[in-house]
Amino acid sequence: MTDVNKEAISVLNDLIETSKDGQEGFKTCAEDIKHPELKTLFVQRSADCATAAAELQSAVRSMGGDPETSTSVSGDLHRRWVDVKAMFTGKDEEAVLNEAERGEDHALKAYKEALEKINKHNLVGIRDLVERQYHGVQRNHDQVKALRNQARARS
């Protein structure tokens, strides 16, 4: 396996963890929210993250690598923190949307870093996939932020 392949696999495996974190994070949000449209949105976003992870895993396999299959430790810790915080503050719409936005901030950062590595190491074989997914993360982030701002305005 070439060094370029190893670097590309490393970048993709990091994004798999990020996608798995998003999948679990949105699933948790869906469980915590009462508003039916938001619940539906979070369930759909969780499924979108699962699809993104599967795409990335397929790309890793096509390069001869072993794809990541689990969430990150930091994502697990964040979800536990959210659970503890919710016990004390309640699980109102704005609080859930705040945590969803925080998760999307993390995902955006991870994808930006991945794109920087792709450009630095000239990993052209994975650029289109990562850029397409980055734009999806950006849309998720913007939508969650707008919903959070609406909830904030109502309270």
N, CA and C of each residue as an Amber inpcrd file, in Angstrom:
protein
   465
   0.8550000  -1.1800000   0.0000000   0.0000000   0.0000000   0.0000000
   0.8970000   1.2390000   0.0000000   0.5610000   2.1850000  -0.8440000
   1.3770000   3.3970000  -0.9580000   1.1370000   4.3190000   0.2360000
   2.0810000   5.2280000   0.4370000   1.9230000   6.2200000   1.5010000
   0.7090000   7.1100000   1.2390000   0.4540000   7.4050000  -0.0360000
  -0.7120000   8.2240000  -0.3940000  -1.9840000   7.5010000   0.0150000
  -2.0590000   6.1960000  -0.2610000  -3.2360000   5.4140000   0.1440000
  -3.3800000   5.3940000   1.6600000  -2.2650000   5.2170000   2.3600000
  -2.3170000   5.1930000   3.8270000  -2.8450000   6.5140000   4.3720000
  -2.3770000   7.6230000   3.8050000  -2.8320000   8.9440000   4.2500000
  -4.3120000   9.1370000   3.9380000  -4.7220000   8.7330000   2.7360000
  -6.1340000   8.8660000   2.3470000  -7.0210000   8.0270000   3.2670000
  -6.5950000   6.8260000   3.5730000  -7.3640000   5.9420000   4.4660000
  -7.4600000   6.5580000   5.8560000  -6.3800000   7.1330000   6.3240000
  -6.3840000   7.7920000   7.6370000  -7.3970000   8.9420000   7.6680000
  -7.3820000   9.7730000   6.6270000  -8.3120000  10.9060000   6.5350000
  -9.7500000  10.3890000   6.5260000 -10.0060000   9.3780000   5.7080000
 -11.3620000   8.8450000   5.6040000 -11.8150000   8.1900000   6.9110000
 -10.9190000   7.4770000   7.5670000 -11.2990000   6.8400000   8.8390000
 -11.6370000   7.8790000   9.9030000 -10.9190000   9.0000000   9.9050000
 -11.2770000  10.0830000  10.8310000 -12.6870000  10.5940000  10.5420000
 -13.0160000  10.7260000   9.2640000 -14.3470000  11.2140000   8.8860000
 -15.4300000  10.1690000   9.1600000 -15.0750000   8.9040000   9.0940000
 -16.0430000   7.8490000   9.4590000 -16.4320000   8.0240000  10.9220000
 -15.4400000   8.2250000  11.7810000 -15.7480000   8.4570000  13.2010000
 -16.6400000   9.6740000  13.3750000 -16.3310000  10.7410000  12.6510000
 -17.1370000  11.9620000  12.7220000 -18.5670000  11.6820000  12.2730000
 -18.7160000  10.9390000  11.1910000 -20.0560000  10.6070000  10.6890000
 -20.8120000   9.7250000  11.6630000 -20.1060000   8.7630000  12.2550000
 -20.7350000   7.8890000  13.2590000 -21.1390000   8.7090000  14.4850000
 -20.2980000   9.6790000  14.8690000 -20.6540000  10.5860000  15.9730000
 -21.9380000  11.3410000  15.6350000 -22.0220000  11.8510000  14.4090000
 -23.2150000  12.5690000  13.9750000 -24.4460000  11.6860000  13.9760000
 -24.2690000  10.4650000  13.5010000 -25.3740000   9.5080000  13.4850000
 -25.9270000   9.3090000  14.8920000 -25.0390000   9.0510000  15.8330000
 -25.4640000   8.8260000  17.2210000 -25.9770000  10.1100000  17.8660000
 -25.3300000  11.2430000  17.5600000 -25.7520000  12.5190000  18.1340000
 -27.1550000  12.8990000  17.6930000 -27.4390000  12.7780000  16.3920000
 -28.7790000  13.1090000  15.9030000 -29.8150000  12.1140000  16.4290000
 -29.4040000  10.8620000  16.5710000 -30.3150000   9.8530000  17.1330000
 -30.6860000  10.2450000  18.5700000 -29.6950000  10.6700000  19.3460000
 -29.9340000  11.1130000  20.7190000 -30.8570000  12.3240000  20.7320000
 -30.6120000  13.2850000  19.8270000 -31.4760000  14.4750000  19.7350000
 -32.9130000  14.0590000  19.4320000 -33.0850000  13.1110000  18.5160000
 -34.4340000  12.6600000  18.1550000 -35.1380000  12.0420000  19.3600000
 -34.3760000  11.3300000  20.1810000 -34.9590000  10.7100000  21.3730000
 -35.3360000  11.7550000  22.4180000 -34.5900000  12.8630000  22.4450000
 -34.7590000  13.8690000  23.4930000 -35.7930000  14.9410000  23.1760000
 -36.2230000  15.0300000  21.9320000 -37.0800000  16.1600000  21.5330000
 -38.5360000  15.7130000  21.4460000 -39.4250000  16.5800000  21.8230000
 -40.8640000  16.2790000  21.7810000 -41.4930000  16.7300000  20.4510000
 -41.0310000  17.8300000  19.8980000 -41.5720000  18.4310000  18.6820000
 -41.4880000  17.4230000  17.5190000 -42.6290000  17.0080000  16.9390000
 -42.6220000  15.9310000  15.9400000 -41.8110000  16.2450000  14.6810000
 -41.8630000  17.5040000  14.1880000 -41.1000000  17.8200000  12.9790000
 -39.6020000  17.7850000  13.2430000 -39.1920000  18.2640000  14.4210000
 -37.7690000  18.2050000  14.7670000 -37.3270000  16.7600000  14.9560000
 -38.1790000  15.9600000  15.5710000 -37.8580000  14.5330000  15.7500000
 -37.6090000  13.8960000  14.3800000 -38.5010000  14.1690000  13.4270000
 -38.3580000  13.6280000  12.0750000 -37.0690000  14.1170000  11.4290000
 -36.7830000  15.4060000  11.5810000 -35.5550000  15.9760000  11.0280000
 -34.3260000  15.2710000  11.6010000 -34.2860000  15.0860000  12.9090000
 -33.1260000  14.4600000  13.5380000 -32.9820000  12.9960000  13.1270000
 -34.0940000  12.2940000  12.9880000 -34.0330000  10.8990000  12.5220000
 -33.4480000  10.8580000  11.1090000 -33.8940000  11.7860000  10.2420000
 -33.3820000  11.8400000   8.8720000 -31.8940000  12.1900000   8.8560000
 -31.4850000  13.1530000   9.6720000 -30.0670000  13.5340000   9.7290000
 -29.2130000  12.3670000  10.2390000 -29.7220000  11.6180000  11.1910000
 -29.0040000  10.4350000  11.6790000 -28.8040000   9.4390000  10.5410000
 -29.8580000   9.2170000   9.7590000 -29.7600000   8.3080000   8.6130000
 -28.7830000   8.8430000   7.5700000 -28.7930000  10.1710000   7.3380000
 -27.8460000  10.7780000   6.3890000 -26.4030000  10.5480000   6.8260000
 -26.1580000  10.6860000   8.1310000 -24.8050000  10.4530000   8.6600000
 -24.4030000   8.9890000   8.4920000 -25.3550000   8.0850000   8.6870000
 -25.0690000   6.6580000   8.4910000 -24.7080000   6.3850000   7.0320000
 -25.4240000   7.0160000   6.1140000 -25.1300000   6.8630000   4.6840000
 -23.7430000   7.4110000   4.3580000 -23.4090000   8.5700000   4.9310000
 -22.0880000   9.1660000   4.7040000 -20.9930000   8.2310000   5.2130000
 -21.1880000   7.6690000   6.4100000 -20.1990000   6.7440000   6.9610000
 -20.0360000   5.5250000   6.0590000 -21.1370000   5.0030000   5.5510000
 -21.0730000   3.8290000   4.6670000 -20.3100000   4.1590000   3.3770000
 -20.5300000   5.3430000   2.8270000 -19.7950000   5.7690000   1.6260000
 -18.2930000   5.8290000   1.8970000 -17.9500000   6.4210000   3.0390000
 -16.5370000   6.5410000   3.4050000 -15.9170000   5.1670000   3.6420000
 -16.6640000   4.2810000   4.2970000 -16.1660000   2.9240000   4.5520000
 -15.9180000   2.1910000   3.2300000 -16.8190000   2.3620000   2.2820000
 -16.6530000   1.7410000   0.9720000 -15.3930000   2.2570000   0.2810000
 -15.1520000   3.5660000   0.3920000 -13.9490000   4.1520000  -0.2150000
 -12.6850000   3.5820000   0.4330000 -12.7020000   3.4260000   1.7590000
 -11.5390000   2.8530000   2.4530000 -11.2910000   1.4200000   1.9720000
 -12.3530000   0.6310000   1.8800000 -12.2070000  -0.7530000   1.4080000
 -11.6630000  -0.7940000  -0.0180000 -12.1220000   0.1360000  -0.8700000
 -11.6650000   0.1450000  -2.2700000 -10.1750000   0.4680000  -2.3770000
  -9.6210000   1.1030000  -1.3340000  -8.1810000   1.4130000  -1.3090000
  -7.3840000   0.3360000  -0.5830000  -8.0620000  -0.7320000  -0.1740000
  -7.3730000  -1.8310000   0.4920000  -7.2140000  -1.6430000   1.9860000
  -7.9540000  -0.7110000   2.5670000  -7.8400000  -0.4430000   3.9970000
  -8.9600000  -1.0720000   4.8030000  -8.8030000  -1.0000000   6.1060000
  -9.8300000  -1.4530000   7.0390000 -10.5810000  -0.2350000   7.5500000
 -11.8800000  -0.1260000   7.2100000 -12.6260000   1.0590000   7.6280000
 -12.9510000   1.0620000   9.1110000 -12.9800000   2.2570000   9.6710000
 -13.4070000   2.4680000  11.0510000 -14.8810000   2.0590000  11.1490000
 -15.2650000   1.5520000  12.3100000 -16.6500000   1.1040000  12.4670000
 -17.3340000   1.7160000  13.6800000 -16.6120000   2.5340000  14.4480000
 -17.2010000   3.0300000  15.6920000 -17.1190000   4.5470000  15.7870000
 -17.7590000   5.0630000  16.8210000 -17.7210000   6.4910000  17.1050000
 -16.3930000   6.8260000  17.7730000 -16.1310000   8.1180000  17.9170000
 -14.9030000   8.5510000  18.5750000 -15.1150000   8.6350000  20.0840000
 -14.0340000   8.5900000  20.8170000 -14.0940000   8.7410000  22.2700000
 -14.6370000  10.1250000  22.6200000 -14.1930000  11.1560000  21.8940000
 -14.6670000  12.5090000  22.2040000 -16.1680000  12.6430000  21.9350000
 -16.6620000  11.9810000  20.8920000 -18.0990000  12.0030000  20.6150000
 -18.8870000  11.2920000  21.7030000 -18.3570000  10.1660000  22.1630000
 -19.0090000   9.4410000  23.2610000 -19.0540000  10.3010000  24.5220000
 -17.9430000  10.9700000  24.8140000 -17.8940000  11.8340000  25.9980000
 -18.8720000  13.0000000  25.8730000 -18.9670000  13.5670000  24.6740000
 -19.8980000  14.6830000  24.4640000 -21.3350000  14.2250000  24.7250000
 -21.7040000  13.0540000  24.2040000 -23.0780000  12.5630000  24.4190000
 -23.3450000  12.3040000  25.8930000 -22.3670000  11.7980000  26.6140000
 -22.5470000  11.5700000  28.0590000 -22.7190000  12.9080000  28.7820000
 -21.9380000  13.9130000  28.3860000 -22.0560000  15.2470000  28.9780000
 -23.4520000  15.8080000  28.7170000 -23.9490000  15.6480000  27.5080000
 -25.2860000  16.1280000  27.1640000 -26.3290000  15.4410000  28.0400000
 -26.1830000  14.1340000  28.2440000 -27.1280000  13.3970000  29.0880000
 -27.1150000  13.9180000  30.5210000 -25.9230000  14.1480000  31.0680000
 -25.8000000  14.6630000  32.4430000 -26.3830000  16.0670000  32.5230000
 -26.0200000  16.9070000  31.5650000 -26.5100000  18.2850000  31.5380000
 -28.0390000  18.3060000  31.4550000 -28.6060000  17.4150000  30.6530000
 -30.0550000  17.3680000  30.4680000 -30.7770000  17.0120000  31.7600000
 -30.1330000  16.2190000  32.6070000 -30.7600000  15.8660000  33.8860000
 -30.9830000  17.1090000  34.7380000 -30.1050000  18.0860000  34.5960000
 -30.1850000  19.2830000  35.4230000 -30.9200000  20.4450000  34.7500000
 -30.8690000  20.5030000  33.4230000 -31.4560000  21.6490000  32.7250000
 -32.7330000  21.3040000  31.9840000 -33.0680000  20.0500000  31.9000000
 -34.2220000  19.6540000  31.1050000 -33.8260000  19.5180000  29.6470000
 -34.7050000  18.9120000  28.8840000 -34.3950000  18.6630000  27.4750000
 -35.3070000  19.5060000  26.6030000 -35.2830000  20.8210000  26.8100000
 -36.1370000  21.6750000  25.9950000 -35.5600000  21.8000000  24.5880000
 -36.3960000  22.2840000  23.6880000 -36.0510000  22.3650000  22.2740000
 -34.7570000  23.1410000  22.0430000 -34.6300000  24.3030000  22.6710000
 -33.4340000  25.1210000  22.4550000 -32.1730000  24.4070000  22.9310000
 -32.2440000  23.7410000  24.0860000 -31.0750000  23.0290000  24.6160000
 -30.6490000  21.9010000  23.6800000 -31.6140000  21.1480000  23.1620000
 -31.2930000  20.0540000  22.2390000 -30.6820000  20.6200000  20.9530000
 -31.2590000  21.7030000  20.4410000 -30.7210000  22.3160000  19.2250000
 -29.3260000  22.9030000  19.4550000 -29.0790000  23.4490000  20.6510000
 -27.7280000  23.9340000  20.9830000 -26.7130000  22.8020000  20.8840000
 -27.0610000  21.6510000  21.4400000 -26.1300000  20.5150000  21.4130000
 -25.9640000  19.9780000  19.9960000 -27.0570000  19.9740000  19.2250000
 -26.9530000  19.5290000  17.8330000 -26.0270000  20.4660000  17.0480000
 -26.1640000  21.7710000  17.3040000 -25.2920000  22.7200000  16.6110000
 -23.8350000  22.5220000  17.0300000 -23.6110000  22.2670000  18.2870000
 -22.2350000  22.0270000  18.7490000 -21.6430000  20.8090000  18.0350000
 -22.4390000  19.7680000  17.8960000 -21.9830000  18.5830000  17.1650000
 -21.6680000  18.9040000  15.7100000 -22.5040000  19.7250000  15.0860000
 -22.2710000  20.1050000  13.6950000 -21.0550000  21.0110000  13.5590000
 -20.7890000  21.8470000  14.5700000 -19.5520000  22.6460000  14.5720000
 -18.3400000  21.7180000  14.5170000 -18.3790000  20.6610000  15.3250000
 -17.2840000  19.6860000  15.3510000 -17.1380000  19.0070000  13.9840000
 -18.2680000  18.6250000  13.3860000 -18.2190000  17.9520000  12.0860000
 -17.6390000  18.8740000  11.0130000 -18.0590000  20.1360000  11.0180000
 -17.5130000  21.0930000  10.0460000 -16.0020000  21.2140000  10.1870000
 -15.5520000  21.3180000  11.4190000 -14.1100000  21.4330000  11.6750000
 -13.3790000  20.1880000  11.1610000 -13.9350000  19.0200000  11.4150000
 -13.3000000  17.7730000  10.9730000 -13.2130000  17.7090000   9.4490000
 -14.2700000  18.1140000   8.7660000 -14.2570000  18.0860000   7.3030000
 -13.3050000  19.1410000   6.7290000 -13.2400000  20.3110000   7.3560000
 -12.2940000  21.3360000   6.8920000 -10.8560000  20.8310000   7.0420000
 -10.5610000  20.2070000   8.1790000  -9.2170000  19.6580000   8.3930000
  -8.9210000  18.5550000   7.3860000  -9.9150000  17.7270000   7.0880000
  -9.7200000  16.6560000   6.1040000  -9.4050000  17.2500000   4.7340000
 -10.1400000  18.2900000   4.3490000  -9.8830000  18.9210000   3.0510000
  -8.4950000  19.5580000   3.0050000  -8.0480000  20.1190000   4.1120000
  -6.6840000  20.6770000   4.1650000  -5.6480000  19.5720000   3.9590000
  -5.8490000  18.4230000   4.6100000  -4.9180000  17.2940000   4.4420000
  -4.9610000  16.7740000   3.0110000  -6.1520000  16.7040000   2.4360000
  -6.2970000  16.2330000   1.0550000  -5.5110000  17.1440000   0.1140000
  -5.6350000  18.4460000   0.3140000  -4.9090000  19.3910000  -0.5410000
  -3.4030000  19.3290000  -0.2850000  -3.0160000  19.2280000   0.9750000
  -1.5890000  19.1890000   1.3330000  -0.9010000  17.9590000   0.7330000
  -1.5770000  16.8080000   0.8020000  -0.9690000  15.5520000   0.3490000
  -1.4220000  15.1680000  -1.0630000  -2.1670000  16.0770000  -1.7090000
  -2.6480000  15.8510000  -3.0760000  -3.3850000  14.5140000  -3.2030000
  -4.3500000  14.3110000  -2.3360000  -5.1380000  13.0760000  -2.3190000
  -6.3700000  13.2430000  -3.2070000  -6.1190000  13.3980000  -4.5110000
  -7.1900000  13.7410000  -5.4430000  -8.2670000  12.6670000  -5.5370000
  -7.9270000  11.4260000  -5.2630000  -8.8850000  10.3330000  -5.3980000
 -10.0650000  10.4060000  -4.4420000  -9.9150000  11.1410000  -3.3430000
 -11.0070000  11.2190000  -2.3650000 -11.5890000  12.6300000  -2.2390000
 -11.0170000  13.5920000  -2.9650000 -11.4390000  14.9870000  -2.8210000
 -12.9240000  15.1850000  -3.1210000 -13.4240000  14.6400000  -4.2330000
 -14.8270000  14.8690000  -4.6130000 -15.7900000  14.3440000  -3.5560000
 -15.5290000  13.1490000  -3.0580000 -16.3860000  12.5550000  -2.0290000
 -16.4030000  13.4210000  -0.7690000 -15.2360000  13.8210000  -0.3130000
 -15.1430000  14.6020000   0.9250000 -15.7620000  15.9900000   0.7330000
 -15.5230000  16.6200000  -0.4100000 -16.1230000  17.9370000  -0.6630000
 -17.6430000  17.8500000  -0.7020000 -18.1810000  16.8270000  -1.3500000
 -19.6340000  16.6630000  -1.4200000 -20.2160000  16.4830000  -0.0170000
 -19.5650000  15.6450000   0.7850000 -20.0530000  15.4360000   2.1500000
 -19.8870000  16.6960000   2.9980000 -18.8190000  17.4300000   2.7890000
 -18.6130000  18.6840000   3.5130000 -19.7820000  19.6380000   3.2740000
 -20.2210000  19.7480000   2.0340000 -21.3490000  20.6400000   1.7250000
 -22.6210000  20.1680000   2.4260000 -22.8040000  18.8640000   2.5560000
 -23.9420000  18.3400000   3.3050000 -23.8590000  18.6880000   4.7800000
 -22.6680000  18.6050000   5.3460000 -22.4620000  18.9770000   6.7510000
 -22.7490000  20.4660000   6.9380000 -22.2960000  21.2800000   5.9820000
 -22.5400000  22.7220000   6.0540000 -24.0410000  23.0130000   6.0360000
 -24.7910000  22.3230000   5.1610000 -26.2510000  22.5090000   5.1080000
 -26.8960000  22.0960000   6.4300000 -26.4760000  20.9460000   6.9830000
 -27.0080000  20.4950000   8.2810000 -26.7540000  21.5510000   9.3480000
 -25.5240000  22.0370000   9.3990000 -25.1420000  23.0260000  10.3990000
 -26.0160000  24.2690000  10.2870000 -26.1560000  24.7680000   9.0650000
 -26.9270000  25.9980000   8.8580000 -28.3940000  25.7990000   9.2260000
 -28.9380000  24.6400000   8.9000000 -30.3410000  24.3640000   9.2270000
 -30.5360000  24.2560000  10.7430000 -29.6530000  23.5370000  11.4180000
 -29.7560000  23.3960000  12.8750000 -29.5990000  24.7560000  13.5480000
 -28.6660000  25.5590000  13.0600000 -28.4430000  26.8880000  13.6350000
 -29.6900000  27.7680000  13.4610000 -30.3020000  27.7180000  12.2780000
 -31.5130000  28.5140000  12.0330000 -32.6490000  28.0550000  12.9450000
 -32.8010000  26.7530000  13.1050000 -33.8430000  26.2220000  13.9910000
 -33.5740000  26.6200000  15.4400000 -32.3080000  26.5810000  15.8380000
 -31.9420000  26.9860000  17.1950000 -32.2560000  28.4560000  17.4240000
 -31.9510000  29.2840000  16.4150000 -32.2350000  30.7200000  16.5280000
 -33.7370000  30.9800000  16.6160000 -34.5300000  30.2090000  15.8810000
 -35.9870000  30.3320000  15.9620000 -36.4810000  29.9450000  17.3650000
 -35.9510000  28.8580000  17.9050000 -36.3520000  28.4090000  19.2410000
 -35.9590000  29.4550000  20.2800000 -34.7960000  30.0390000  20.1020000
 -34.3130000  31.0720000  21.0150000 -35.2340000  32.2920000  20.9740000
 -35.6800000  32.6680000  19.7810000 -36.5500000  33.8310000  19.6100000
 -37.9210000  33.6010000  20.2530000 -38.3750000  32.3410000  20.2630000
 -39.6670000  32.0130000  20.8580000 -39.6210000  31.9970000  22.3830000
 -38.4380000  31.7800000  22.9560000 -38.3590000  31.6390000  24.4060000
 -38.1110000  32.9450000  25.1320000
